[in-house]
């Protein structure tokens, strides 16, 4: 998914393992969403039942 790709890309750019990072990712495309990623796992997201609900 988009958030997974971004989280892994950030880890790669920073030269750190994803399991050491706490980051927030943003996806702005057909819909919009943000996700809190802690140690490589999504712990919260702005999405409701679908990604098209967007940001509130």
mmCIF file of the N, C-alpha and C atoms, coordinates in Angstrom:
data_MODEL
# 
_entry.id   MODEL 
# 
loop_
_atom_site.group_PDB 
_atom_site.id 
_atom_site.type_symbol 
_atom_site.label_atom_id 
_atom_site.label_alt_id 
_atom_site.label_comp_id 
_atom_site.label_asym_id 
_atom_site.label_entity_id 
_atom_site.label_seq_id 
_atom_site.pdbx_PDB_ins_code 
_atom_site.Cartn_x 
_atom_site.Cartn_y 
_atom_site.Cartn_z 
_atom_site.occupancy 
_atom_site.B_iso_or_equiv 
_atom_site.pdbx_formal_charge 
_atom_site.auth_seq_id 
_atom_site.auth_comp_id 
_atom_site.auth_asym_id 
_atom_site.auth_atom_id 
_atom_site.pdbx_PDB_model_num 
ATOM 1   N N  . UNK A 1 1  ? 0.830   -1.187 0.000  1.00 0.00 ? 1  UNK A N  1 
ATOM 2   C CA . UNK A 1 1  ? 0.000   0.000  0.000  1.00 0.00 ? 1  UNK A CA 1 
ATOM 3   C C  . UNK A 1 1  ? 0.868   1.241  0.000  1.00 0.00 ? 1  UNK A C  1 
ATOM 4   N N  . UNK A 1 2  ? 0.270   2.349  -0.186 1.00 0.00 ? 2  UNK A N  1 
ATOM 5   C CA . UNK A 1 2  ? 0.956   3.626  -0.251 1.00 0.00 ? 2  UNK A CA 1 
ATOM 6   C C  . UNK A 1 2  ? 1.679   3.965  1.051  1.00 0.00 ? 2  UNK A C  1 
ATOM 7   N N  . UNK A 1 3  ? 0.999   3.788  2.179  1.00 0.00 ? 3  UNK A N  1 
ATOM 8   C CA . UNK A 1 3  ? 1.614   4.124  3.471  1.00 0.00 ? 3  UNK A CA 1 
ATOM 9   C C  . UNK A 1 3  ? 2.787   3.197  3.770  1.00 0.00 ? 3  UNK A C  1 
ATOM 10  N N  . UNK A 1 4  ? 2.660   1.939  3.433  1.00 0.00 ? 4  UNK A N  1 
ATOM 11  C CA . UNK A 1 4  ? 3.765   0.991  3.649  1.00 0.00 ? 4  UNK A CA 1 
ATOM 12  C C  . UNK A 1 4  ? 4.973   1.401  2.811  1.00 0.00 ? 4  UNK A C  1 
ATOM 13  N N  . UNK A 1 5  ? 4.723   1.729  1.558  1.00 0.00 ? 5  UNK A N  1 
ATOM 14  C CA . UNK A 1 5  ? 5.815   2.145  0.673  1.00 0.00 ? 5  UNK A CA 1 
ATOM 15  C C  . UNK A 1 5  ? 6.518   3.378  1.231  1.00 0.00 ? 5  UNK A C  1 
ATOM 16  N N  . UNK A 1 6  ? 5.750   4.380  1.616  1.00 0.00 ? 6  UNK A N  1 
ATOM 17  C CA . UNK A 1 6  ? 6.335   5.628  2.123  1.00 0.00 ? 6  UNK A CA 1 
ATOM 18  C C  . UNK A 1 6  ? 7.133   5.370  3.401  1.00 0.00 ? 6  UNK A C  1 
ATOM 19  N N  . UNK A 1 7  ? 6.595   4.583  4.307  1.00 0.00 ? 7  UNK A N  1 
ATOM 20  C CA . UNK A 1 7  ? 7.301   4.285  5.561  1.00 0.00 ? 7  UNK A CA 1 
ATOM 21  C C  . UNK A 1 7  ? 8.629   3.586  5.277  1.00 0.00 ? 7  UNK A C  1 
ATOM 22  N N  . UNK A 1 8  ? 8.613   2.612  4.381  1.00 0.00 ? 8  UNK A N  1 
ATOM 23  C CA . UNK A 1 8  ? 9.851   1.906  4.038  1.00 0.00 ? 8  UNK A CA 1 
ATOM 24  C C  . UNK A 1 8  ? 10.829  2.810  3.297  1.00 0.00 ? 8  UNK A C  1 
ATOM 25  N N  . UNK A 1 9  ? 10.317  3.681  2.474  1.00 0.00 ? 9  UNK A N  1 
ATOM 26  C CA . UNK A 1 9  ? 11.175  4.615  1.732  1.00 0.00 ? 9  UNK A CA 1 
ATOM 27  C C  . UNK A 1 9  ? 11.851  5.601  2.690  1.00 0.00 ? 9  UNK A C  1 
ATOM 28  N N  . UNK A 1 10 ? 11.106  6.099  3.664  1.00 0.00 ? 10 UNK A N  1 
ATOM 29  C CA . UNK A 1 10 ? 11.683  7.010  4.664  1.00 0.00 ? 10 UNK A CA 1 
ATOM 30  C C  . UNK A 1 10 ? 12.790  6.306  5.444  1.00 0.00 ? 10 UNK A C  1 
ATOM 31  N N  . UNK A 1 11 ? 12.535  5.076  5.860  1.00 0.00 ? 11 UNK A N  1 
ATOM 32  C CA . UNK A 1 11 ? 13.551  4.310  6.587  1.00 0.00 ? 11 UNK A CA 1 
ATOM 33  C C  . UNK A 1 11 ? 14.809  4.163  5.736  1.00 0.00 ? 11 UNK A C  1 
ATOM 34  N N  . UNK A 1 12 ? 14.621  3.883  4.458  1.00 0.00 ? 12 UNK A N  1 
ATOM 35  C CA . UNK A 1 12 ? 15.751  3.734  3.548  1.00 0.00 ? 12 UNK A CA 1 
ATOM 36  C C  . UNK A 1 12 ? 16.523  5.043  3.416  1.00 0.00 ? 12 UNK A C  1 
ATOM 37  N N  . UNK A 1 13 ? 15.824  6.145  3.231  1.00 0.00 ? 13 UNK A N  1 
ATOM 38  C CA . UNK A 1 13 ? 16.477  7.453  3.091  1.00 0.00 ? 13 UNK A CA 1 
ATOM 39  C C  . UNK A 1 13 ? 17.232  7.828  4.363  1.00 0.00 ? 13 UNK A C  1 
ATOM 40  N N  . UNK A 1 14 ? 16.641  7.549  5.522  1.00 0.00 ? 14 UNK A N  1 
ATOM 41  C CA . UNK A 1 14 ? 17.288  7.870  6.798  1.00 0.00 ? 14 UNK A CA 1 
ATOM 42  C C  . UNK A 1 14 ? 18.391  6.890  7.163  1.00 0.00 ? 14 UNK A C  1 
ATOM 43  N N  . UNK A 1 15 ? 18.415  5.740  6.485  1.00 0.00 ? 15 UNK A N  1 
ATOM 44  C CA . UNK A 1 15 ? 19.419  4.723  6.791  1.00 0.00 ? 15 UNK A CA 1 
ATOM 45  C C  . UNK A 1 15 ? 19.172  4.040  8.117  1.00 0.00 ? 15 UNK A C  1 
ATOM 46  N N  . UNK A 1 16 ? 17.893  3.934  8.501  1.00 0.00 ? 16 UNK A N  1 
ATOM 47  C CA . UNK A 1 16 ? 17.533  3.305  9.773  1.00 0.00 ? 16 UNK A CA 1 
ATOM 48  C C  . UNK A 1 16 ? 16.536  2.184  9.526  1.00 0.00 ? 16 UNK A C  1 
ATOM 49  N N  . UNK A 1 17 ? 16.547  1.171  10.377 1.00 0.00 ? 17 UNK A N  1 
ATOM 50  C CA . UNK A 1 17 ? 15.540  0.113  10.251 1.00 0.00 ? 17 UNK A CA 1 
ATOM 51  C C  . UNK A 1 17 ? 14.145  0.662  10.552 1.00 0.00 ? 17 UNK A C  1 
ATOM 52  N N  . UNK A 1 18 ? 13.159  0.217  9.799  1.00 0.00 ? 18 UNK A N  1 
ATOM 53  C CA . UNK A 1 18 ? 11.777  0.661  9.996  1.00 0.00 ? 18 UNK A CA 1 
ATOM 54  C C  . UNK A 1 18 ? 11.316  0.370  11.422 1.00 0.00 ? 18 UNK A C  1 
ATOM 55  N N  . UNK A 1 19 ? 11.846  -0.674 12.028 1.00 0.00 ? 19 UNK A N  1 
ATOM 56  C CA . UNK A 1 19 ? 11.420  -1.065 13.376 1.00 0.00 ? 19 UNK A CA 1 
ATOM 57  C C  . UNK A 1 19 ? 11.939  -0.124 14.458 1.00 0.00 ? 19 UNK A C  1 
ATOM 58  N N  . UNK A 1 20 ? 12.733  0.875  14.069 1.00 0.00 ? 20 UNK A N  1 
ATOM 59  C CA . UNK A 1 20 ? 13.222  1.870  15.032 1.00 0.00 ? 20 UNK A CA 1 
ATOM 60  C C  . UNK A 1 20 ? 12.509  3.215  14.901 1.00 0.00 ? 20 UNK A C  1 
ATOM 61  N N  . UNK A 1 21 ? 11.622  3.338  13.915 1.00 0.00 ? 21 UNK A N  1 
ATOM 62  C CA . UNK A 1 21 ? 11.044  4.648  13.602 1.00 0.00 ? 21 UNK A CA 1 
ATOM 63  C C  . UNK A 1 21 ? 9.593   4.794  14.026 1.00 0.00 ? 21 UNK A C  1 
ATOM 64  N N  . UNK A 1 22 ? 9.243   6.006  14.399 1.00 0.00 ? 22 UNK A N  1 
ATOM 65  C CA . UNK A 1 22 ? 7.851   6.414  14.620 1.00 0.00 ? 22 UNK A CA 1 
ATOM 66  C C  . UNK A 1 22 ? 7.619   7.591  13.684 1.00 0.00 ? 22 UNK A C  1 
ATOM 67  N N  . UNK A 1 23 ? 6.753   7.394  12.674 1.00 0.00 ? 23 UNK A N  1 
ATOM 68  C CA . UNK A 1 23 ? 6.552   8.425  11.661 1.00 0.00 ? 23 UNK A CA 1 
ATOM 69  C C  . UNK A 1 23 ? 5.070   8.588  11.335 1.00 0.00 ? 23 UNK A C  1 
ATOM 70  N N  . UNK A 1 24 ? 4.766   9.674  10.673 1.00 0.00 ? 24 UNK A N  1 
ATOM 71  C CA . UNK A 1 24 ? 3.417   9.909  10.158 1.00 0.00 ? 24 UNK A CA 1 
ATOM 72  C C  . UNK A 1 24 ? 3.540   10.006 8.646  1.00 0.00 ? 24 UNK A C  1 
ATOM 73  N N  . UNK A 1 25 ? 2.729   9.218  7.942  1.00 0.00 ? 25 UNK A N  1 
ATOM 74  C CA . UNK A 1 25 ? 2.741   9.250  6.484  1.00 0.00 ? 25 UNK A CA 1 
ATOM 75  C C  . UNK A 1 25 ? 1.466   9.904  5.979  1.00 0.00 ? 25 UNK A C  1 
ATOM 76  N N  . UNK A 1 26 ? 1.565   10.537 4.816  1.00 0.00 ? 26 UNK A N  1 
ATOM 77  C CA . UNK A 1 26 ? 0.405   11.179 4.198  1.00 0.00 ? 26 UNK A CA 1 
ATOM 78  C C  . UNK A 1 26 ? 0.262   10.680 2.770  1.00 0.00 ? 26 UNK A C  1 
ATOM 79  N N  . UNK A 1 27 ? -0.950  10.344 2.380  1.00 0.00 ? 27 UNK A N  1 
ATOM 80  C CA . UNK A 1 27 ? -1.253  9.953  1.005  1.00 0.00 ? 27 UNK A CA 1 
ATOM 81  C C  . UNK A 1 27 ? -2.254  10.951 0.452  1.00 0.00 ? 27 UNK A C  1 
ATOM 82  N N  . UNK A 1 28 ? -1.862  11.604 -0.616 1.00 0.00 ? 28 UNK A N  1 
ATOM 83  C CA . UNK A 1 28 ? -2.755  12.553 -1.270 1.00 0.00 ? 28 UNK A CA 1 
ATOM 84  C C  . UNK A 1 28 ? -2.815  12.146 -2.732 1.00 0.00 ? 28 UNK A C  1 
ATOM 85  N N  . UNK A 1 29 ? -3.953  11.626 -3.126 1.00 0.00 ? 29 UNK A N  1 
ATOM 86  C CA . UNK A 1 29 ? -4.136  11.161 -4.500 1.00 0.00 ? 29 UNK A CA 1 
ATOM 87  C C  . UNK A 1 29 ? -5.602  11.232 -4.838 1.00 0.00 ? 29 UNK A C  1 
ATOM 88  N N  . UNK A 1 30 ? -6.163  10.093 -5.245 1.00 0.00 ? 30 UNK A N  1 
ATOM 89  C CA . UNK A 1 30 ? -7.593  10.035 -5.530 1.00 0.00 ? 30 UNK A CA 1 
ATOM 90  C C  . UNK A 1 30 ? -8.398  10.319 -4.261 1.00 0.00 ? 30 UNK A C  1 
ATOM 91  N N  . UNK A 1 31 ? -7.871  9.901  -3.127 1.00 0.00 ? 31 UNK A N  1 
ATOM 92  C CA . UNK A 1 31 ? -8.408  10.220 -1.807 1.00 0.00 ? 31 UNK A CA 1 
ATOM 93  C C  . UNK A 1 31 ? -7.261  10.788 -0.994 1.00 0.00 ? 31 UNK A C  1 
ATOM 94  N N  . UNK A 1 32 ? -7.479  11.104 0.257  1.00 0.00 ? 32 UNK A N  1 
ATOM 95  C CA . UNK A 1 32 ? -6.406  11.611 1.110  1.00 0.00 ? 32 UNK A CA 1 
ATOM 96  C C  . UNK A 1 32 ? -6.494  10.935 2.467  1.00 0.00 ? 32 UNK A C  1 
ATOM 97  N N  . UNK A 1 33 ? -5.337  10.555 3.008  1.00 0.00 ? 33 UNK A N  1 
ATOM 98  C CA . UNK A 1 33 ? -5.323  9.925  4.324  1.00 0.00 ? 33 UNK A CA 1 
ATOM 99  C C  . UNK A 1 33 ? -3.959  10.122 4.965  1.00 0.00 ? 33 UNK A C  1 
ATOM 100 N N  . UNK A 1 34 ? -3.924  10.020 6.277  1.00 0.00 ? 34 UNK A N  1 
ATOM 101 C CA . UNK A 1 34 ? -2.673  10.009 7.025  1.00 0.00 ? 34 UNK A CA 1 
ATOM 102 C C  . UNK A 1 34 ? -2.673  8.774  7.909  1.00 0.00 ? 34 UNK A C  1 
ATOM 103 N N  . UNK A 1 35 ? -1.474  8.311  8.229  1.00 0.00 ? 35 UNK A N  1 
ATOM 104 C CA . UNK A 1 35 ? -1.349  7.141  9.094  1.00 0.00 ? 35 UNK A CA 1 
ATOM 105 C C  . UNK A 1 35 ? -0.179  7.344  10.047 1.00 0.00 ? 35 UNK A C  1 
ATOM 106 N N  . UNK A 1 36 ? -0.359  6.910  11.283 1.00 0.00 ? 36 UNK A N  1 
ATOM 107 C CA . UNK A 1 36 ? 0.725   6.896  12.257 1.00 0.00 ? 36 UNK A CA 1 
ATOM 108 C C  . UNK A 1 36 ? 1.357   5.516  12.186 1.00 0.00 ? 36 UNK A C  1 
ATOM 109 N N  . UNK A 1 37 ? 2.667   5.482  11.934 1.00 0.00 ? 37 UNK A N  1 
ATOM 110 C CA . UNK A 1 37 ? 3.387   4.220  11.795 1.00 0.00 ? 37 UNK A CA 1 
ATOM 111 C C  . UNK A 1 37 ? 4.413   4.147  12.915 1.00 0.00 ? 37 UNK A C  1 
ATOM 112 N N  . UNK A 1 38 ? 4.259   3.161  13.769 1.00 0.00 ? 38 UNK A N  1 
ATOM 113 C CA . UNK A 1 38 ? 5.156   2.982  14.912 1.00 0.00 ? 38 UNK A CA 1 
ATOM 114 C C  . UNK A 1 38 ? 5.870   1.650  14.760 1.00 0.00 ? 38 UNK A C  1 
ATOM 115 N N  . UNK A 1 39 ? 7.195   1.734  14.613 1.00 0.00 ? 39 UNK A N  1 
ATOM 116 C CA . UNK A 1 39 ? 8.036   0.549  14.482 1.00 0.00 ? 39 UNK A CA 1 
ATOM 117 C C  . UNK A 1 39 ? 7.585   -0.363 13.341 1.00 0.00 ? 39 UNK A C  1 
ATOM 118 N N  . UNK A 1 40 ? 7.147   0.248  12.235 1.00 0.00 ? 40 UNK A N  1 
ATOM 119 C CA . UNK A 1 40 ? 6.784   -0.520 11.049 1.00 0.00 ? 40 UNK A CA 1 
ATOM 120 C C  . UNK A 1 40 ? 5.342   -0.972 10.970 1.00 0.00 ? 40 UNK A C  1 
ATOM 121 N N  . UNK A 1 41 ? 4.536   -0.639 11.976 1.00 0.00 ? 41 UNK A N  1 
ATOM 122 C CA . UNK A 1 41 ? 3.125   -1.036 11.978 1.00 0.00 ? 41 UNK A CA 1 
ATOM 123 C C  . UNK A 1 41 ? 2.234   0.190  12.074 1.00 0.00 ? 41 UNK A C  1 
ATOM 124 N N  . UNK A 1 42 ? 1.167   0.172  11.306 1.00 0.00 ? 42 UNK A N  1 
ATOM 125 C CA . UNK A 1 42 ? 0.201   1.261  11.365 1.00 0.00 ? 42 UNK A CA 1 
ATOM 126 C C  . UNK A 1 42 ? -0.570  1.153  12.676 1.00 0.00 ? 42 UNK A C  1 
ATOM 127 N N  . UNK A 1 43 ? -0.539  2.222  13.474 1.00 0.00 ? 43 UNK A N  1 
ATOM 128 C CA . UNK A 1 43 ? -1.234  2.195  14.764 1.00 0.00 ? 43 UNK A CA 1 
ATOM 129 C C  . UNK A 1 43 ? -2.474  3.071  14.773 1.00 0.00 ? 43 UNK A C  1 
ATOM 130 N N  . UNK A 1 44 ? -2.582  3.971  13.781 1.00 0.00 ? 44 UNK A N  1 
ATOM 131 C CA . UNK A 1 44 ? -3.779  4.798  13.664 1.00 0.00 ? 44 UNK A CA 1 
ATOM 132 C C  . UNK A 1 44 ? -3.842  5.344  12.252 1.00 0.00 ? 44 UNK A C  1 
ATOM 133 N N  . UNK A 1 45 ? -5.042  5.642  11.810 1.00 0.00 ? 45 UNK A N  1 
ATOM 134 C CA . UNK A 1 45 ? -5.241  6.150  10.461 1.00 0.00 ? 45 UNK A CA 1 
ATOM 135 C C  . UNK A 1 45 ? -6.435  7.094  10.432 1.00 0.00 ? 45 UNK A C  1 
ATOM 136 N N  . UNK A 1 46 ? -6.446  7.967  9.448  1.00 0.00 ? 46 UNK A N  1 
ATOM 137 C CA . UNK A 1 46 ? -7.571  8.890  9.302  1.00 0.00 ? 46 UNK A CA 1 
ATOM 138 C C  . UNK A 1 46 ? -8.722  8.254  8.525  1.00 0.00 ? 46 UNK A C  1 
ATOM 139 N N  . UNK A 1 47 ? -8.501  7.070  7.994  1.00 0.00 ? 47 UNK A N  1 
ATOM 140 C CA . UNK A 1 47 ? -9.516  6.430  7.159  1.00 0.00 ? 47 UNK A CA 1 
ATOM 141 C C  . UNK A 1 47 ? -10.668 5.862  7.980  1.00 0.00 ? 47 UNK A C  1 
ATOM 142 N N  . UNK A 1 48 ? -11.864 5.984  7.448  1.00 0.00 ? 48 UNK A N  1 
ATOM 143 C CA . UNK A 1 48 ? -13.045 5.372  8.052  1.00 0.00 ? 48 UNK A CA 1 
ATOM 144 C C  . UNK A 1 48 ? -13.250 4.007  7.424  1.00 0.00 ? 48 UNK A C  1 
ATOM 145 N N  . UNK A 1 49 ? -14.401 3.809  6.814  1.00 0.00 ? 49 UNK A N  1 
ATOM 146 C CA . UNK A 1 49 ? -14.679 2.542  6.150  1.00 0.00 ? 49 UNK A CA 1 
ATOM 147 C C  . UNK A 1 49 ? -13.977 2.429  4.808  1.00 0.00 ? 49 UNK A C  1 
ATOM 148 N N  . UNK A 1 50 ? -13.665 3.561  4.174  1.00 0.00 ? 50 UNK A N  1 
ATOM 149 C CA . UNK A 1 50 ? -12.946 3.549  2.899  1.00 0.00 ? 50 UNK A CA 1 
ATOM 150 C C  . UNK A 1 50 ? -11.920 4.674  2.899  1.00 0.00 ? 50 UNK A C  1 
ATOM 151 N N  . UNK A 1 51 ? -10.879 4.563  2.065  1.00 0.00 ? 51 UNK A N  1 
ATOM 152 C CA . UNK A 1 51 ? -9.891  5.631  1.973  1.00 0.00 ? 51 UNK A CA 1 
ATOM 153 C C  . UNK A 1 51 ? -10.459 6.925  1.397  1.00 0.00 ? 51 UNK A C  1 
ATOM 154 N N  . UNK A 1 52 ? -11.598 6.860  0.725  1.00 0.00 ? 52 UNK A N  1 
ATOM 155 C CA . UNK A 1 52 ? -12.164 8.045  0.090  1.00 0.00 ? 52 UNK A CA 1 
ATOM 156 C C  . UNK A 1 52 ? -12.823 8.998  1.077  1.00 0.00 ? 52 UNK A C  1 
ATOM 157 N N  . UNK A 1 53 ? -12.961 8.585  2.337  1.00 0.00 ? 53 UNK A N  1 
ATOM 158 C CA . UNK A 1 53 ? -13.558 9.478  3.333  1.00 0.00 ? 53 UNK A CA 1 
ATOM 159 C C  . UNK A 1 53 ? -12.669 10.677 3.606  1.00 0.00 ? 53 UNK A C  1 
ATOM 160 N N  . UNK A 1 54 ? -11.377 10.532 3.363  1.00 0.00 ? 54 UNK A N  1 
ATOM 161 C CA . UNK A 1 54 ? -10.460 11.664 3.425  1.00 0.00 ? 54 UNK A CA 1 
ATOM 162 C C  . UNK A 1 54 ? -10.105 12.116 4.826  1.00 0.00 ? 54 UNK A C  1 
ATOM 163 N N  . UNK A 1 55 ? -9.611  13.335 4.894  1.00 0.00 ? 55 UNK A N  1 
ATOM 164 C CA . UNK A 1 55 ? -9.160  13.924 6.153  1.00 0.00 ? 55 UNK A CA 1 
ATOM 165 C C  . UNK A 1 55 ? -10.248 14.800 6.729  1.00 0.00 ? 55 UNK A C  1 
ATOM 166 N N  . UNK A 1 56 ? -10.392 14.749 8.034  1.00 0.00 ? 56 UNK A N  1 
ATOM 167 C CA . UNK A 1 56 ? -11.411 15.557 8.702  1.00 0.00 ? 56 UNK A CA 1 
ATOM 168 C C  . UNK A 1 56 ? -10.721 16.615 9.534  1.00 0.00 ? 56 UNK A C  1 
# 
